[in-house]
Amino acid sequence: MLDLRLTRAARPAVQLRRLLVAAASAGTGFLLLSCLGYALKRPEAAGSGALRLAWCVVPVAATVYLALAVARTDPGTRPRPGLSAIGLGPARLMAVSALVTALSTTLGSLVALSLFLHLRGDLTGLPFDGAAASFLAAGKSLPLAATLTLLAVVPVVATVAVALALRPRDPRPVTRPQRRYLPFVRQAGGPAVGGRTAGGPTTGGPTTGGPTTGGPAASGRTGEVEAAGGGGASAGEGTPAAAAPAGVIDPRFTSPSLTDKADDDKGPGDTPAGLPWAVALVAAGLTAQAYAGRTPPTPAFTFTTVPTGAGLFLLGWLLTAVGLVLAAPGLTHLCGRLLQCARPGALRLLAGRGLMAEATRIGRPLGILCAVTAAGYAVTTLYDSPGRPFGPLSALGALVVAGCAFATLLTVAVETRQGRAETTDALLRLGAPATVLRGAAALRAVALLAFFAPLTLAIAALAAFPLTR
C-alpha cells in the first residue's frame, strides 16, 4: 500500500514523464505488431519480414533508455533517511522503480494492441476505408503466443534494465586478505631487518613490563611473533600485541578505501576517457561509408530490402553512431573548458564548471541525439525521391526514436538539476542572484547547441554523401 501511495503521490511532471514512457512503449509495440501483420500477409517474404523485425531493435533500445532515464529521476523512489526503518530500503525502492516501469510500459503495450486491433477492424470494423488493411493482415487471425511475446518485449527488457541499473551497491570494495609466505615480512613499523622489525626494540636493554630482547630466547620469541603476524592469523586467535609497535595501526586491519568515483560523479577536473577512440570510430565509420559509395548497391537500399553490397554502409553507420555517443562526454567537457578561457567572469566560470562536472551525465544522451539526427538526415536523403516514399510505419519509427532521444536528454537535464540542488541552495544562501544561475543554465544550453549543431550537421552530410552519388 505504501508503494502504491509513493507512485500515486508523484508530482505532475513525474507523471508526465511516465506517460512519455507509456507513449514510447505504445509506438514500439505497434511497430512490432506491424511486423507480425506483415509476416501474416506475406508468408513467402520471410527475409523481408525478418529485416523489418530487426529494424525494430532501434526503437526498442530507445524506449528502454528513456524508461531508464525516467526511473533515475523519480524522486519518490530515491533513498531518504528514515525509510529503511519502515521497510523501504534501497532494495525495496529499486523494486518500486522496476514496478512503476513495468506498469508504464505494459500500459503502452495494451494501447498498442488496442490500436492495432482497431485498425485491423477486429473491434468496430475497418476504419479509414480499409487503408491499413494492406500491412496489418486484416481478416486473418492473430497467433496468441506471437502477439503476447512481441508485446512483452518492451516491458520485460525495460524492467530488467531498471532493476539492474538501480540495484543497491556496496560503496566499499571487496578486499581479499594478502597471503604472505616469506619468513621476513614487512610490519607497520618498517622493513624487517635481521629478523626484527624496524619499529621494534633493537637493543639488549630491558623493556617495560617484559623480558629483555637481547638473548637467544627473546630472538626466538620475536621470530615466532613475526611468523604469527605474517602467517595470516586473525586477531581473535591469540596473536601477541607486540607484533606491532604501540600507537601504530597495522595496515592489514585498517578500513578499506572507498571505491573510485563513478563517471557520473567525477569532478570538474576529471576528463572523461575514450575521446581518442571515439574519434577513431567516427573516422572509421565515415571511411567505410565513403569506400562503400564507390560501388552503389543494386537494387536500391531501403528498410525492407538490404542488398548484398549494403553491409559496409550499415557497418559505417554503426561505427559513426557509436563514435558520436562515446565522443560526446569528452566534447562536452571541452566545451566547458572553452567557456572558461580568456579571463572568464562569474557567469562563464559557473557555466563552464557546471558543464565540466556534468560532462558524462549530459554527454551520453546528447551523443545519442546527435547520432539520431545524423541518421535522420541520411535517411531523409535516402528517401528523397518520388519512387521511394516515406511510409507511415517508417515515419512512426523515426518519430519514436527521435522523440525518445529528445525526451531522454530533457530527463537527464532534470536529473542534473536535481543533483545540483544543494549547490544551488548554497549559492543562493551566499547571496548569488537567481538571474545569474538562470543565465548560467541558458549559457550552457547555448554553448552546447553552438558546439554540437555544426558538428552533427557536418557528420550527417559526410555520412549521407555516398548515398547521393
C-alpha positions as CSV (number, residue, x, y, z in Angstrom):
1,M,0.0,0.0,0.0
2,L,2.8,2.4,0.8
3,D,4.4,1.6,-2.5
4,L,1.2,2.5,-4.3
5,R,1.0,5.8,-2.4
6,L,4.5,6.7,-3.4
7,T,3.6,6.0,-7.0
8,R,0.3,7.9,-7.0
9,A,1.5,10.9,-4.9
10,A,4.1,12.0,-7.5
11,R,4.1,15.5,-9.0
12,P,2.5,16.2,-12.4
13,A,6.0,16.4,-14.0
14,V,6.8,12.9,-12.8
15,Q,3.5,11.6,-14.1
16,L,4.1,13.3,-17.5
17,R,7.5,11.5,-17.8
18,R,5.8,8.2,-17.0
19,L,3.2,8.9,-19.7
20,L,6.0,9.6,-22.2
21,V,7.4,6.1,-21.4
22,A,4.0,4.7,-22.0
23,A,3.6,6.5,-25.3
24,A,7.0,5.3,-26.5
25,S,6.1,1.8,-25.5
26,A,2.9,2.0,-27.4
27,G,4.7,3.2,-30.5
28,T,7.3,0.4,-30.3
29,G,4.6,-2.2,-29.6
30,F,2.7,-1.1,-32.6
31,L,5.8,-1.4,-34.8
32,L,6.4,-5.0,-33.5
33,L,2.8,-6.0,-34.2
34,S,3.0,-4.5,-37.6
35,C,5.9,-6.8,-38.3
36,L,3.7,-9.7,-37.3
37,G,0.9,-8.4,-39.6
38,Y,3.4,-8.2,-42.5
39,A,4.6,-11.7,-41.9
40,L,1.0,-13.0,-41.8
41,K,0.1,-11.1,-45.0
42,R,3.1,-12.2,-47.0
43,P,4.3,-15.5,-45.6
44,E,6.5,-16.1,-48.7
45,A,8.6,-12.9,-47.9
46,A,10.3,-14.3,-44.8
47,G,13.5,-12.4,-45.3
48,S,11.8,-9.1,-45.6
49,G,9.7,-9.7,-42.5
50,A,12.8,-10.7,-40.5
51,L,14.5,-7.5,-41.7
52,R,11.5,-5.4,-40.5
53,L,11.7,-7.1,-37.2
54,A,15.4,-6.4,-36.9
55,W,14.9,-2.7,-37.6
56,C,12.6,-2.7,-34.5
57,V,15.7,-3.2,-32.3
58,V,16.4,0.6,-32.6
59,P,13.0,1.9,-31.2
60,V,13.1,-0.9,-28.5
61,A,16.6,0.3,-27.4
62,A,15.4,4.0,-27.5
63,T,12.3,3.2,-25.4
64,V,14.3,1.2,-22.8
65,Y,16.9,4.0,-22.5
66,L,14.1,6.6,-21.9
67,A,12.5,4.3,-19.3
68,L,15.8,4.0,-17.5
69,A,16.4,7.8,-17.5
70,V,12.8,8.4,-16.1
71,A,13.4,5.8,-13.4
72,R,16.6,7.6,-12.3
73,T,14.9,10.9,-11.9
74,D,11.9,9.6,-10.0
75,P,12.0,11.5,-6.6
76,G,9.5,9.1,-5.0
77,T,11.9,6.1,-5.2
78,R,15.1,8.0,-4.1
79,P,16.6,6.7,-0.8
80,R,15.9,9.1,2.1
81,P,16.7,9.0,5.8
82,G,14.1,7.1,7.8
83,L,12.7,4.9,5.0
84,S,14.7,1.9,5.9
85,A,13.1,1.8,9.3
86,I,9.7,1.2,7.8
87,G,10.9,-1.4,5.3
88,L,11.7,0.9,2.3
89,G,15.4,0.3,2.0
90,P,17.4,0.6,-1.3
91,A,16.4,-2.9,-2.5
92,R,12.7,-2.1,-1.9
93,L,12.9,1.2,-3.6
94,M,14.6,-0.4,-6.6
95,A,11.7,-2.9,-6.7
96,V,9.2,0.0,-6.7
97,S,11.1,1.7,-9.6
98,A,11.0,-1.6,-11.6
99,L,7.3,-2.0,-10.8
100,V,6.5,1.6,-12.0
101,T,8.5,1.0,-15.2
102,A,6.7,-2.3,-15.8
103,L,3.3,-0.7,-15.3
104,S,4.1,2.2,-17.6
105,T,5.4,0.0,-20.4
106,T,2.6,-2.5,-20.0
107,L,0.1,0.3,-20.3
108,G,1.7,1.3,-23.6
109,S,1.7,-2.2,-24.9
110,L,-2.0,-2.5,-24.2
111,V,-2.7,0.8,-26.0
112,A,-0.7,-0.5,-29.0
113,L,-2.7,-3.8,-29.0
114,S,-6.0,-1.8,-28.9
115,L,-4.9,0.5,-31.7
116,F,-3.7,-2.5,-33.8
117,L,-7.0,-4.4,-33.4
118,H,-9.0,-1.2,-34.2
119,L,-7.1,-0.6,-37.4
120,R,-7.5,-4.3,-38.4
121,G,-11.2,-4.0,-38.0
122,D,-11.5,-6.6,-35.2
123,L,-13.3,-4.2,-32.9
124,T,-15.6,-1.9,-34.8
125,G,-15.0,-2.5,-38.5
126,L,-12.2,-1.3,-40.8
127,P,-11.5,2.5,-40.2
128,F,-10.2,4.9,-42.8
129,D,-11.9,2.8,-45.6
130,G,-9.5,-0.1,-45.0
131,A,-6.3,1.9,-45.8
132,A,-4.4,0.0,-43.1
133,A,-5.5,-3.5,-44.1
134,S,-2.6,-3.9,-46.5
135,F,0.1,-4.1,-43.9
136,L,-1.9,-5.3,-40.8
137,A,-3.2,-8.6,-42.2
138,A,-6.9,-7.7,-41.8
139,G,-9.1,-10.7,-41.9
140,K,-6.5,-13.2,-40.6
141,S,-6.5,-14.5,-37.1
142,L,-3.6,-13.4,-34.9
143,P,-1.5,-16.1,-33.2
144,L,-1.9,-15.5,-29.5
145,A,1.6,-16.7,-28.5
146,A,3.4,-14.5,-31.0
147,T,1.2,-11.4,-30.1
148,L,1.9,-11.8,-26.4
149,T,5.6,-12.4,-27.0
150,L,6.0,-9.3,-29.1
151,L,4.0,-7.1,-26.6
152,A,6.1,-8.4,-23.7
153,V,9.4,-7.4,-25.2
154,V,9.5,-3.8,-24.1
155,P,8.1,-4.3,-20.6
156,V,10.4,-7.2,-19.8
157,V,13.6,-5.6,-21.2
158,A,12.8,-2.2,-19.6
159,T,12.0,-3.7,-16.2
160,V,15.2,-5.8,-16.2
161,A,17.3,-2.8,-17.3
162,V,15.9,-0.6,-14.5
163,A,16.4,-3.3,-11.9
164,L,20.0,-3.9,-12.9
165,A,20.8,-0.2,-13.1
166,L,19.3,0.8,-9.8
167,R,20.3,-2.3,-7.8
168,P,21.9,-1.5,-4.4
169,R,25.7,-1.4,-4.4
170,D,28.2,-1.6,-1.6
171,P,30.4,1.5,-1.7
172,R,33.3,-0.4,-0.2
173,P,35.3,-2.8,-2.5
174,V,35.7,-6.4,-1.6
175,T,39.3,-6.8,-0.4
176,R,40.9,-10.2,-0.1
177,P,43.5,-10.8,2.6
178,Q,47.0,-10.9,1.3
179,R,48.8,-14.1,2.0
180,R,52.5,-13.8,3.0
181,Y,54.8,-16.7,2.6
182,L,58.2,-15.1,3.3
183,P,59.7,-15.6,6.8
184,F,60.8,-11.9,7.0
185,V,57.7,-9.9,6.5
186,R,57.1,-6.2,6.4
187,Q,55.3,-4.8,9.5
188,A,53.7,-1.5,10.2
189,G,56.9,-0.1,11.7
190,G,59.0,-0.5,8.6
191,P,61.0,-3.2,6.8
192,A,62.3,-6.3,8.5
193,V,66.0,-6.1,9.3
194,G,67.9,-9.1,10.7
195,G,64.7,-11.0,11.7
196,R,63.3,-8.0,13.6
197,T,61.0,-5.2,12.6
198,A,62.4,-1.7,12.3
199,G,59.8,-0.4,14.7
200,G,60.7,-3.0,17.4
201,P,63.4,-2.8,20.0
202,T,67.0,-3.3,18.7
203,T,69.0,-3.1,21.9
204,G,69.5,-5.6,24.5
205,G,68.1,-3.5,27.3
206,P,65.0,-4.4,29.3
207,T,61.6,-3.3,28.2
208,T,58.8,-2.1,30.3
209,G,56.8,-4.9,31.9
210,G,58.6,-7.7,29.9
211,P,61.8,-9.6,29.4
212,T,64.9,-8.4,27.7
213,T,65.3,-8.8,23.9
214,G,69.0,-9.4,23.8
215,G,69.1,-13.2,24.5
216,P,68.6,-16.0,22.1
217,A,65.3,-16.9,23.6
218,A,64.0,-13.4,23.1
219,S,65.1,-13.6,19.5
220,G,63.2,-16.8,19.1
221,R,60.1,-15.3,20.6
222,T,60.4,-12.3,18.2
223,G,60.7,-14.6,15.2
224,E,57.6,-16.5,16.5
225,V,55.7,-13.2,16.8
226,E,56.7,-12.2,13.3
227,A,55.8,-15.6,11.8
228,A,52.4,-15.4,13.5
229,G,51.8,-11.9,12.1
230,G,52.8,-12.9,8.6
231,G,51.1,-16.3,8.5
232,G,47.6,-14.7,8.4
233,A,46.5,-15.4,11.9
234,S,43.4,-13.4,12.9
235,A,43.3,-11.1,15.9
236,G,40.9,-13.3,17.8
237,E,43.3,-16.3,17.8
238,G,45.7,-15.1,20.4
239,T,48.1,-13.1,18.3
240,P,50.5,-11.2,20.6
241,A,50.1,-7.5,20.9
242,A,53.9,-7.0,20.5
243,A,53.6,-7.8,16.7
244,A,53.2,-4.0,16.0
245,P,54.6,-1.1,18.0
246,A,52.3,0.8,20.4
247,G,50.3,3.5,18.8
248,V,50.8,2.2,15.2
249,I,47.9,0.6,13.4
250,D,48.7,-2.5,11.3
251,P,47.6,-1.6,7.8
252,R,46.0,-5.0,7.4
253,F,43.3,-4.0,9.9
254,T,42.6,-0.5,8.6
255,S,39.3,0.2,6.9
256,P,39.3,-0.2,3.1
257,S,39.3,2.9,1.0
258,L,36.3,3.9,-0.9
259,T,35.9,2.9,-4.5
260,D,36.8,5.1,-7.3
261,K,34.3,7.8,-8.3
262,A,31.8,6.8,-10.9
263,D,31.7,8.5,-14.2
264,D,28.6,10.5,-13.3
265,D,30.2,11.8,-10.1
266,K,33.5,13.0,-11.5
267,G,34.7,16.4,-10.5
268,P,35.3,19.3,-12.9
269,G,38.9,18.5,-13.3
270,D,38.4,14.9,-14.4
271,T,38.3,14.5,-18.1
272,P,36.1,11.7,-19.5
273,A,38.1,8.9,-21.1
274,G,37.6,7.5,-24.5
275,L,37.7,10.6,-26.7
276,P,40.6,9.4,-29.0
277,W,38.9,6.0,-29.5
278,A,35.6,7.7,-30.3
279,V,37.2,10.0,-32.9
280,A,38.9,6.9,-34.4
281,L,35.5,5.2,-34.6
282,V,33.8,8.1,-36.3
283,A,36.7,8.3,-38.8
284,A,36.5,4.6,-39.5
285,G,32.7,4.8,-40.0
286,L,32.9,7.7,-42.4
287,T,35.7,5.9,-44.3
288,A,33.7,2.7,-44.6
289,Q,30.7,4.6,-46.0
290,A,32.9,6.5,-48.5
291,Y,34.5,3.3,-49.6
292,A,31.1,1.6,-50.0
293,G,29.9,4.6,-52.0
294,R,32.3,3.8,-54.8
295,T,30.1,0.9,-55.9
296,P,26.5,1.7,-55.2
297,P,24.4,-1.4,-54.3
298,T,21.9,-2.8,-56.6
299,P,18.9,-2.8,-56.0
300,A,18.5,0.4,-54.1
301,F,18.8,0.3,-50.3
302,T,15.6,0.5,-48.3
303,F,14.3,-0.6,-44.9
304,T,12.7,-3.7,-46.4
305,T,15.4,-4.7,-48.9
306,V,19.1,-4.6,-48.0
307,P,21.2,-5.7,-51.0
308,T,24.4,-7.6,-50.6
309,G,26.7,-4.7,-51.1
310,A,25.0,-2.6,-48.4
311,G,26.6,-4.3,-45.4
312,L,29.5,-1.8,-45.5
313,F,27.0,1.1,-45.4
314,L,25.4,-0.3,-42.3
315,L,28.7,-1.0,-40.6
316,G,29.8,2.6,-41.3
317,W,26.6,4.0,-39.9
318,L,27.0,1.8,-36.8
319,L,30.6,2.9,-36.2
320,T,29.8,6.5,-36.7
321,A,26.9,6.4,-34.3
322,V,28.9,4.6,-31.6
323,G,31.8,7.1,-32.0
324,L,29.4,10.0,-31.6
325,V,28.0,8.6,-28.4
326,L,31.5,7.9,-27.0
327,A,32.9,11.3,-28.0
328,A,30.0,13.4,-26.6
329,P,31.2,13.4,-22.9
330,G,34.7,14.4,-23.9
331,L,33.4,17.1,-26.2
332,T,31.0,18.4,-23.5
333,H,34.0,18.6,-21.2
334,L,35.9,20.5,-23.8
335,C,33.0,22.9,-24.4
336,G,33.1,23.7,-20.6
337,R,36.8,24.4,-20.8
338,L,36.3,26.7,-23.8
339,L,33.7,28.7,-21.9
340,Q,36.2,29.5,-19.2
341,C,39.1,30.6,-21.4
342,A,40.2,34.2,-21.9
343,R,39.7,35.6,-18.3
344,P,36.1,34.4,-17.6
345,G,33.7,36.3,-15.4
346,A,31.4,34.7,-12.8
347,L,28.8,33.8,-15.3
348,R,31.1,32.0,-17.7
349,L,33.0,30.4,-14.9
350,L,29.9,29.0,-13.3
351,A,28.5,27.7,-16.6
352,G,31.8,26.2,-17.7
353,R,32.5,24.4,-14.4
354,G,28.9,23.0,-14.4
355,L,29.4,21.6,-17.9
356,M,32.7,20.0,-16.9
357,A,31.2,18.5,-13.8
358,E,28.2,17.0,-15.6
359,A,30.0,16.1,-18.9
360,T,29.5,12.4,-18.6
361,R,25.9,12.6,-17.5
362,I,24.8,15.1,-20.1
363,G,27.2,13.9,-22.9
364,R,25.8,10.4,-23.3
365,P,22.2,11.3,-24.2
366,L,23.5,14.3,-26.2
367,G,25.6,12.0,-28.2
368,I,22.7,9.7,-28.8
369,L,20.6,12.7,-30.0
370,C,23.4,13.7,-32.4
371,A,23.6,10.2,-33.8
372,V,19.9,10.1,-34.3
373,T,19.9,13.4,-36.0
374,A,22.7,12.4,-38.3
375,A,20.9,9.1,-39.1
376,G,17.7,11.0,-39.8
377,Y,19.5,13.3,-42.2
378,A,20.9,10.3,-44.0
379,V,17.5,8.5,-44.2
380,T,15.9,11.7,-45.5
381,T,18.5,11.8,-48.2
382,L,17.9,8.2,-49.0
383,Y,14.1,8.6,-49.4
384,D,14.3,11.9,-51.2
385,S,12.9,10.6,-54.4
386,P,9.3,10.0,-55.8
387,G,9.9,6.3,-56.3
388,R,10.6,5.6,-52.6
389,P,8.1,7.5,-50.4
390,F,8.4,7.7,-46.6
391,G,5.7,5.2,-45.4
392,P,3.6,5.6,-42.3
393,L,5.5,2.8,-40.4
394,S,8.9,4.4,-41.2
395,A,7.6,7.7,-40.0
396,L,6.3,6.2,-36.8
397,G,9.7,4.5,-36.2
398,A,11.6,7.7,-36.8
399,L,9.2,9.6,-34.5
400,V,9.6,7.1,-31.7
401,V,13.4,7.1,-31.9
402,A,13.8,10.9,-32.2
403,G,11.2,11.6,-29.5
404,C,12.8,9.1,-27.1
405,A,16.3,10.7,-27.7
406,F,15.0,14.2,-27.2
407,A,12.9,13.2,-24.1
408,T,15.9,11.4,-22.6
409,L,18.0,14.5,-23.0
410,L,15.4,16.6,-21.2
411,T,15.0,14.0,-18.5
412,V,18.8,13.9,-17.9
413,A,18.8,17.7,-17.7
414,V,16.1,17.4,-15.0
415,E,18.3,14.8,-13.2
416,T,21.3,17.1,-13.4
417,R,19.3,20.0,-11.9
418,Q,18.2,17.7,-9.1
419,G,21.8,16.8,-8.5
420,R,22.9,20.5,-8.3
421,A,20.1,21.4,-5.9
422,E,22.4,21.5,-2.8
423,T,24.9,23.6,-4.7
424,T,22.2,26.0,-6.0
425,D,20.8,26.4,-2.5
426,A,24.3,27.1,-1.1
427,L,24.9,29.8,-3.8
428,L,21.5,31.4,-3.0
429,R,22.3,31.5,0.7
430,L,25.6,33.1,-0.1
431,G,23.8,35.9,-1.9
432,A,24.1,34.9,-5.5
433,P,21.3,36.4,-7.6
434,A,18.8,33.9,-9.1
435,T,19.3,35.7,-12.5
436,V,22.9,34.6,-12.5
437,L,22.0,31.0,-12.0
438,R,19.4,31.1,-14.8
439,G,21.8,32.9,-17.0
440,A,24.4,30.2,-16.4
441,A,21.9,27.5,-17.3
442,A,21.0,29.3,-20.5
443,L,24.6,29.9,-21.4
444,R,25.3,26.2,-21.0
445,A,22.4,25.3,-23.4
446,V,23.5,27.9,-26.0
447,A,27.2,26.7,-25.8
448,L,26.2,23.1,-26.3
449,L,23.9,24.0,-29.2
450,A,26.6,26.1,-30.9
451,F,29.2,23.4,-30.4
452,F,27.3,20.3,-31.4
453,A,24.9,21.6,-34.1
454,P,27.6,22.3,-36.7
455,L,29.5,19.1,-35.8
456,T,26.3,17.0,-36.2
457,L,25.4,18.6,-39.5
458,A,28.9,18.0,-40.8
459,I,29.0,14.4,-39.8
460,A,25.5,13.9,-41.2
461,A,26.5,15.5,-44.6
462,L,29.6,13.3,-44.8
463,A,27.6,10.2,-43.9
464,A,24.9,10.9,-46.5
465,F,27.3,11.9,-49.3
466,P,27.8,8.4,-50.6
467,L,24.1,7.9,-50.9
468,T,23.7,11.0,-53.2
469,R,26.3,9.8,-55.8
